[in-house]
Amino acid sequence: MRRSEMAFSFPAGFNPQPLLSASGLVLKPLVEGDRHELTQAASDPLIWQGHPVSDRHEERVFTPYFDMLLGSNAALTIRDAAGRIIGCTVYYTDTNAPSRLSIGFTFLVRAHWGGNTNRIVKRLTLRHVFAQASEAWFHIAPDNLRSQTATMRLGAVFTHEADIDLAGAAARWRCYCLTQESWHANDAAYSKT
C-alpha cells in the first residue's frame, strides 16, 4: 500500500458508496470526473483553518488527497439541489477496530456552514450506518475544535484518544461514539427547534 492510500475493510453487507438523497442534497460515489469541481470546492483556505492539513486548499496538496479519497472506494460527493459539488464525506473503519463503522473526512463549502446542510448530510449517512450497526464513530484531530464541537452537537460522546492509521500513517485522534439511540433523541430535539 502506498503511504497516501486509504484502504478499509467493511463488515459484510455494508455498501460504503451508496446513493443517498434528501431535502435537495444528493450524496453519490466520488468518481474521477469530480476532480476539478471538488478541487474548486476545497480551494477556500478557511475550510481547512484549524485542520491538521491547513494548506489543503492548495491544488498541489489537494491533488494527492483527492487521489486518496478516490482510491478509498468509500468517498461520496455532496451535491446541492442544482447538482453542484459542495463537499464530500467518507465511510471508513478504524484499523484498530474494523467492525466500527465511521464517518469522516467531511468538508463543506462555507456557503453551507451554519445551516441545515451538515445536519442533512449526517441524517443521510447515519441512517445508512444505523441500518447495519448500533453506533457510528468519528475520529477528529485533537486541535480541530470546530469539528469536535459539531460532532458533540450530534449527540456523540468522547470516549478516548488513540493512534490510528486512517490514511497510510498512524496519527493521534480523539474518538467519539454516537449511538443510534442518542442520535434519534438528539435529532428529534433538533427538529423541534
N, C-alpha and C positions, 0 to 999 in steps of 0.2 A: 504494500500500500504506500503510495506517495504521501509525504507529510501533509499535503493540502487536501487529502480526501476525507470525506465523512462516509463511513460505512456502518450501517446499523442493521441489527438483526431484530426483526419484529415478531411478536407472537403469531402463531398460525392463525390465519383468518383475518388479520388486520391489514387493511389496504392503506399504505402511507401516502397515496396520491389520489384521493377521491375528488370528485367534482362536487362542490358544496355551494349553495346559494341561499340567500335570504335578504330581504329588505334592500334590494338593489345592489348588493355585493355578490361577487362570484369569486370563489376560490377554485383555481384549476391548476393542474400539474404544470410546473415550470418546464419550458422547452427552450431549445437553442434560439429559436426565433424571438424570444423575450429578452435577449441580451441587451439590445440598445435601450429599450424602454425601461427595463428595470435599472440599468445603469443610470439613466436620467433621473429616475425616481429617487435613487440613492445619492444623488450628487449634492445634496444640501448638507453643508458641514454641521448644521445644528442638529440633524438627525443623530449624528454619531457623537455629539458632545456628551461626555460622561460615560462613554462606551470604552471598553478596553482597546479597541482599534479606532481611535478618534479621527484618523485620516482616511477612513474607508470611503469617504465621499470622493476621493481622488480616483480617477479611472484606473490608474496603474495599480492601485490597491484593491479596487472593487473587482477588477477582471478575474484575478485568481479566486476571489471569494465567490463570484458567480459560477466559475468552473466547479468549485467545491459543492455549491448548492445543487447544480445540475447533476453532478456525479452522485449525489446522495440518493437520487430517485425517491425523495421524500419531501421535496420542496413544492410549495404552492404559491402561485402569484395571487395577489389580492387585487381585484378589479372593481372599479366603481360602476355605476349604472350605465355610463357611456362606454364601458369596456376598456377604459384607461387603467394601466397598472399603477397602483398607488402604494404598493408594498409587497411583502412576501412573508411567509411563515413556513416552519418546517416541523414535521413529526420526527421524533428520534427516540432512541432508547439510551439509557445510562449504561455505559460499558461495564460499570461495577454491578449493575442490577438490570440485566437486559429484558426482564419481564415488565419493567416500569415504562409505560407509555408516557412520553414527554412532548411538550410543545415549546418551541423557542425559535431563536434566530429571527424573531419577528421585528419588522420595522414598517412604519407608515410614513408617508409624506406629511409634512407639518400641517397642511390644509385639513387633514383628518385627525389632528390631535384635539383632545378636549371635548370631543363629541361622542356620538354613539358608535363610531366605526370600530374601535377596538373591542367594545362590548359585543358587537355583532360578530366580529371575527372569532372572538372567544366562544360565543354561543355555538357557532358552527363547528369549530374544531373540537370543543369539549363534547358536544353531542356525539361526534364521531368516536372519540375515545371512550366515552361512557357507554356506548353500545357494546363494548367489549371488556371494559375494566371498571373498577370501582373508584379509582383515583387517577389523577393526572399529575405529572411532575414538571417543575420549572427549575432551571439552573441559571443563576444570574451572577455575573461578576460582582465581587464584594464592593467595588466602587460605584456600581451602576444603581444609584439610589432611586432614580426615576422609575426604572423597571421593577425594582423591589417594591416600591410603593404601589405601583399599578397592579402587581401580582397579588399583594395583600388585599387590595380593594376587591379582588375577585372572591376572596374568602380563603385564599391559600395561606398556609401556616409554615413558617420557617422551621425546618427540622434539624438541619446540621450543615456543616461545611465539609467538602470533600474534594480531593484531587481526582478529576475525571477527564478522560480523553474523549472529547467530543468532535475534534477536528484534526486528528493526526498528532496531537501532543497534549499531554496532561496539563491541566490548569486548575486553579482553585476556584470553586463555585460555591455559592450559597444555594442550598437545596430547599425548595418549597413544595409542599404536597397540598393538593386540592382534592378533597373527597367529593364524590358525587352528591352526597347529602349537603355538604357545606355550600357547594356551588348552587344547588337548587334553592336553598334558603337565601343565599346572597342575591341571586339573580331575581328572585321573587320580590325581595325588598327593594332592589334597584328599580325594578319595573314600576313600583308604586310611587316613586319619587318624580 
